[in-house]
């Protein structure tokens, strides 16, 4: 047989072509498009997305999936991944998708307006609207016990709110005392804050991401306002960065982060292309790859033993940079109100607050008008500081503006998983840092390729944790990693 | 009423979105894509093109067009342009479209192989195949008297082979004697062949295309192997160029040429966007815009009176460049075997040869194996030279390799029309060159906007000639323009 299997693959291939084409249009929009082109680009993207959605959720796909399930030639892992997306998206009425998209645009505009005036009020009605639609969306998908599960499932297949709550509880219990200990010690100097020409920063960044294994013949680096990565297929995985001419760290760590995402996409087998397995296992697993390379590798003492001498030799402003100085600067802890500027210790406290607040919003336990006060109180409780205004408080993130509830936890999952992968890699390969000291990252990448990348979107994050690390997702490796690192950096 | 009219516009808007999305993917492919991405990009483009073709030729469009014809709210100009495309493309069976596309890829590969060995033989069977399919394609579209008409119609709506034959006869009669006269005189020095850093070349090129009216806030300039222009909508019309660090003319005139195309697209009314009127009137009319700015303006004495002092002031290598020297260098005549390097006098002789040969091929009067000999004989007859080998002979152009017969005449039409437009503009506005001498190109652009750009793809080329210049397409203005120019440059 195999006919039903062929048919469903052909349908999915067309869906994937439309989605990758949309990704090219989005990349261009963020990297090259003149601002005046936004109107036409918006309708072009809307058309591509609508056609893709029709293909995913239409009767042809429903029938082909059903028929393929009975086809002995069909790959059950492929079918499971396909079903996971189909079952979610086919349940959502087209007019709700449309309503969310429109309200999201209004929400984003209201958020911009609120930010400009640093007042929450202009944002509140729009947030109320996108929240209401997100609740309807969750109800369309279906849930038991916790409505938030349905939103979370869009990013982390199979993961439940309860599991997250337990993980965040561990973090919010352990991190404040680590932070307190760190704050008793003098902070390292900000050694990366020196002027370096943009071209030189980019050249050095290219070399670094090339050294960790990012294949620039199957990718490219561009500039954009916010760094991101995207994939148009296994052989065209691109990243972007932004350059601060007075701070080497900004572009350098952004490149390592985005290259981590791109390494994942480049490692997904070509045979998965144009199918439901041809991407990462989840948002959090993707984030585990970027965080692993940015923080686990890029902020390690071993990495800077290798890279600091190169910086010192090539960049006049860094002629006195020692590995020790660079490594300590890369691990400065400085609690602040802004998530995207947060260090590894405080970052997950920012996420814990957002998780707590969005679960309450989605449940209906927290009225929108009480959100700013709850935000400020949470910052006080978790980080011991209060934002000066809503711009560095509740208005700082774009996510809620278009109704993207259920996304934030993936950042923390990424951090926890990265530590689990590093522990598993060390158990399998021995002393990773000895490799890094000489700029050899292929053994680690090989481990990630074999154990994670080679499986594409097949496993759930929890399944991946079990098979790679032999344990469910847990916080202990991450906490041990932080304690080890900051004991060394801060001499605790 | 108006429902049928709304419906057909909605269908066409979706078709246009798919085609513009494909244009973005093609632009990226030629400008930024890593070579490794070609495989995935090819299938993505094929999917977009297939979906677009289905939308154009499917039953929904057929019904909507029929219904709209009876809708009093419908715009008849819009409908005529839509019907023109629909009637052509709906007649072609999908498997012939597919067969042409596949044979075209094989033909292109065979052409590359033939070029590498400078032998025609490896190309002959593939050319035979694409020619056979082009004939089938013409037959599917339908023709009377001359099969070539059907191919020509894809580029020049309403134009017949007979008309072209008469135009080319005028040119091949008049140009050789002009060329002979020129060759009795010493050629101007190649004053642009001096080293200028690429960045500076691009900066000066940007200023020049900005001065003629290309709105860079609604476009952008990139580098590619072959310069081209593309439009993703009226507010995002992009051009590319290539830079020869030792020859300022290469990039500069390519930019003026491509900016001419982009000026056309930027001048098409926004209300035409996403519809059949939202493009140029024909390939030849498009070429008339690029040639007008590149040659009519960019190689005029007046233009160089304005621009040469700027070059001399800004580029050390050009410190001694006078307007006279620049203008004469821009109009050097040098018969050679290669079309894309040809000057304004010999260019149309190259096209005349290709037109004559492809009409004979399409008729079946010229067997493919006799093509190389016919080429060389034609070059001897028209240009008085013989190519050293097939690489600078019959294998030089890409067009035939994928079966694009009927395209070449548009280049010559562009030259003829450009001269007609300049004559009409001068009649309407008076002394254009007085404007150009002070870098003022808005009056000319305004004329083109009003008389040509504002009508989009509405008129046929012949209709446009009648309304703008009050005459059918004819060669006299072009020949007069050449005689006037070369009398001055060469002191004839």
Boltz contact constraints between the chains, C-beta under 6 A:
constraints:
  - contact:
      token1: [A, 14]
      token2: [B, 47]
      max_distance: 6.0
  - contact:
      token1: [A, 17]
      token2: [B, 44]
      max_distance: 6.0
  - contact:
      token1: [A, 17]
      token2: [B, 47]
      max_distance: 6.0
  - contact:
      token1: [A, 20]
      token2: [B, 44]
      max_distance: 6.0
  - contact:
      token1: [A, 21]
      token2: [B, 21]
      max_distance: 6.0
  - contact:
      token1: [A, 21]
      token2: [B, 44]
      max_distance: 6.0
  - contact:
      token1: [A, 21]
      token2: [B, 48]
      max_distance: 6.0
  - contact:
      token1: [A, 24]
      token2: [B, 25]
      max_distance: 6.0
  - contact:
      token1: [A, 24]
      token2: [B, 28]
      max_distance: 6.0
  - contact:
      token1: [A, 25]
      token2: [B, 24]
      max_distance: 6.0
  - contact:
      token1: [A, 28]
      token2: [B, 24]
      max_distance: 6.0
  - contact:
      token1: [A, 34]
      token2: [B, 217]
      max_distance: 6.0
  - contact:
      token1: [A, 34]
      token2: [B, 218]
      max_distance: 6.0
  - contact:
      token1: [A, 34]
      token2: [B, 220]
      max_distance: 6.0
  - contact:
      token1: [A, 34]
      token2: [B, 236]
      max_distance: 6.0
  - contact:
      token1: [A, 36]
      token2: [B, 217]
      max_distance: 6.0
  - contact:
      token1: [A, 36]
      token2: [B, 218]
      max_distance: 6.0
  - contact:
      token1: [A, 36]
      token2: [B, 235]
      max_distance: 6.0
  - contact:
      token1: [A, 37]
      token2: [B, 235]
      max_distance: 6.0
  - contact:
      token1: [A, 37]
      token2: [B, 236]
      max_distance: 6.0
  - contact:
      token1: [A, 40]
      token2: [B, 233]
      max_distance: 6.0
  - contact:
      token1: [A, 44]
      token2: [B, 17]
      max_distance: 6.0
  - contact:
      token1: [A, 44]
      token2: [B, 20]
      max_distance: 6.0
  - contact:
      token1: [A, 44]
      token2: [B, 21]
      max_distance: 6.0
  - contact:
      token1: [A, 47]
      token2: [B, 14]
      max_distance: 6.0
  - contact:
      token1: [A, 47]
      token2: [B, 17]
      max_distance: 6.0
  - contact:
      token1: [A, 48]
      token2: [B, 21]
      max_distance: 6.0
  - contact:
      token1: [A, 217]
      token2: [B, 34]
      max_distance: 6.0
  - contact:
      token1: [A, 217]
      token2: [B, 36]
      max_distance: 6.0
  - contact:
      token1: [A, 218]
      token2: [B, 34]
      max_distance: 6.0
  - contact:
      token1: [A, 218]
      token2: [B, 36]
      max_distance: 6.0
  - contact:
      token1: [A, 220]
      token2: [B, 34]
      max_distance: 6.0
  - contact:
      token1: [A, 233]
      token2: [B, 40]
      max_distance: 6.0
  - contact:
      token1: [A, 235]
      token2: [B, 36]
      max_distance: 6.0
  - contact:
      token1: [A, 235]
      token2: [B, 37]
      max_distance: 6.0
  - contact:
      token1: [A, 236]
      token2: [B, 34]
      max_distance: 6.0
  - contact:
      token1: [A, 236]
      token2: [B, 37]
      max_distance: 6.0
